[in-house]
């Protein structure tokens, strides 16, 4: 079933996805949800570009070409870690809570 919303026809499934994204965004604090959070919370969407993060792809490629020549560990994992937004504070708090003995809230 399709319904009209702001001149666009969207399905019920699309509306549910929009609602989930809206809830994720409202819980992310002062900026957009991180790429990691979005991939974990909305696995059915494919995010090709993180438009919220300023990055110079040429500088990134140059740095990694030198770094990777000295590294035999999983360079793609490290690249993903540095190139994307850091995890949300809530995600970090949940991982650290038991170690530091606090409620992650």
GUKOLVEX-37756 format. One record per residue (C-alpha): z, x, y. Coordinates in Angstrom, 2 decimals, always signed. Layout:
% GUKOLVEX-37756
@pz = Z, px = X, py = Y
...
This chain:
% GUKOLVEX-37756
@pz = +0.00, px = +0.00, py = +0.00
@pz = -0.99, px = +1.36, py = +3.42
@pz = +0.65, px = +0.48, py = +6.69
@pz = -0.11, px = +1.11, py = +10.34
@pz = +1.99, px = +3.68, py = +12.18
@pz = +0.91, px = +5.22, py = +15.47
@pz = -2.79, px = +4.52, py = +14.84
@pz = -2.73, px = +6.29, py = +11.46
@pz = -2.85, px = +4.64, py = +8.09
@pz = -0.25, px = +6.21, py = +5.82
@pz = +0.74, px = +5.34, py = +2.30
@pz = +4.26, px = +4.59, py = +1.11
@pz = +4.33, px = +7.99, py = -0.64
@pz = +3.31, px = +9.72, py = +2.59
@pz = +6.00, px = +7.83, py = +4.47
@pz = +8.64, px = +8.93, py = +1.94
@pz = +7.50, px = +12.56, py = +2.36
@pz = +7.65, px = +12.19, py = +6.15
@pz = +11.15, px = +10.75, py = +5.87
@pz = +12.29, px = +13.65, py = +3.68
@pz = +10.78, px = +16.16, py = +6.10
@pz = +12.46, px = +14.36, py = +9.01
@pz = +15.84, px = +14.59, py = +7.28
@pz = +15.26, px = +18.27, py = +6.53
@pz = +14.28, px = +18.97, py = +10.14
@pz = +17.26, px = +17.11, py = +11.60
@pz = +19.62, px = +19.12, py = +9.40
@pz = +18.12, px = +22.49, py = +10.23
@pz = +19.83, px = +23.09, py = +13.55
@pz = +18.17, px = +24.39, py = +16.70
@pz = +14.86, px = +25.40, py = +15.13
@pz = +12.49, px = +24.30, py = +12.41
@pz = +13.52, px = +24.66, py = +8.77
@pz = +12.79, px = +28.09, py = +7.35
@pz = +9.78, px = +28.58, py = +5.10
@pz = +12.11, px = +29.21, py = +2.14
@pz = +14.04, px = +25.99, py = +2.83
@pz = +10.82, px = +23.98, py = +3.15
@pz = +9.40, px = +25.37, py = -0.09
@pz = +12.63, px = +24.61, py = -1.95
@pz = +13.16, px = +21.14, py = -0.48
@pz = +9.53, px = +19.96, py = -0.44
@pz = +7.85, px = +21.75, py = -3.36
@pz = +4.91, px = +19.34, py = -3.36
@pz = +3.61, px = +20.63, py = -0.02
@pz = +1.76, px = +23.90, py = +0.42
@pz = +2.67, px = +25.89, py = +3.54
@pz = -0.01, px = +28.47, py = +4.31
@pz = +1.11, px = +29.47, py = +7.80
@pz = +4.58, px = +29.59, py = +9.32
@pz = +3.59, px = +28.78, py = +12.89
@pz = +7.17, px = +29.05, py = +14.16
@pz = +7.37, px = +32.77, py = +13.52
@pz = +5.68, px = +35.25, py = +15.83
@pz = +4.03, px = +37.93, py = +13.76
@pz = +1.34, px = +40.54, py = +14.26
@pz = -0.59, px = +40.57, py = +10.95
@pz = -2.26, px = +43.91, py = +11.75
@pz = +1.07, px = +45.63, py = +12.40
@pz = +2.51, px = +44.06, py = +9.26
@pz = -0.41, px = +45.34, py = +7.16
@pz = -0.15, px = +48.85, py = +8.65
@pz = +3.61, px = +49.05, py = +8.06
@pz = +3.29, px = +47.82, py = +4.46
@pz = +0.41, px = +50.15, py = +3.64
@pz = +2.70, px = +53.10, py = +4.43
@pz = +5.84, px = +51.53, py = +2.95
@pz = +4.13, px = +50.50, py = -0.28
@pz = +2.78, px = +53.99, py = -0.89
@pz = +6.41, px = +55.12, py = -1.35
@pz = +7.66, px = +52.03, py = -3.15
@pz = +7.10, px = +51.09, py = -6.77
@pz = +9.34, px = +48.02, py = -6.61
@pz = +7.92, px = +44.52, py = -6.17
@pz = +6.32, px = +44.90, py = -2.71
@pz = +5.24, px = +41.24, py = -2.57
@pz = +8.85, px = +40.11, py = -2.87
@pz = +9.92, px = +42.39, py = -0.04
@pz = +6.95, px = +41.29, py = +2.10
@pz = +7.89, px = +37.64, py = +1.68
@pz = +11.47, px = +38.44, py = +2.65
@pz = +10.51, px = +40.16, py = +5.92
@pz = +7.53, px = +38.06, py = +6.96
@pz = +9.21, px = +34.64, py = +6.85
@pz = +12.00, px = +33.14, py = +8.90
@pz = +15.46, px = +34.03, py = +7.60
@pz = +17.18, px = +31.39, py = +5.50
@pz = +19.02, px = +28.61, py = +7.27
@pz = +22.69, px = +29.26, py = +8.06
@pz = +23.65, px = +26.45, py = +5.67
@pz = +21.82, px = +28.17, py = +2.78
@pz = +23.45, px = +31.51, py = +3.54
@pz = +26.89, px = +29.85, py = +3.84
@pz = +26.51, px = +28.21, py = +0.43
@pz = +25.67, px = +31.55, py = -1.18
@pz = +28.55, px = +33.41, py = +0.51
@pz = +31.21, px = +30.68, py = +0.38
@pz = +32.72, px = +31.54, py = -3.00
@pz = +32.70, px = +35.28, py = -2.23
@pz = +34.55, px = +34.97, py = +1.06
@pz = +36.67, px = +31.99, py = -0.05
@pz = +35.54, px = +29.37, py = +2.45
@pz = +34.08, px = +25.87, py = +2.28
@pz = +30.34, px = +26.07, py = +3.05
@pz = +30.61, px = +22.73, py = +4.87
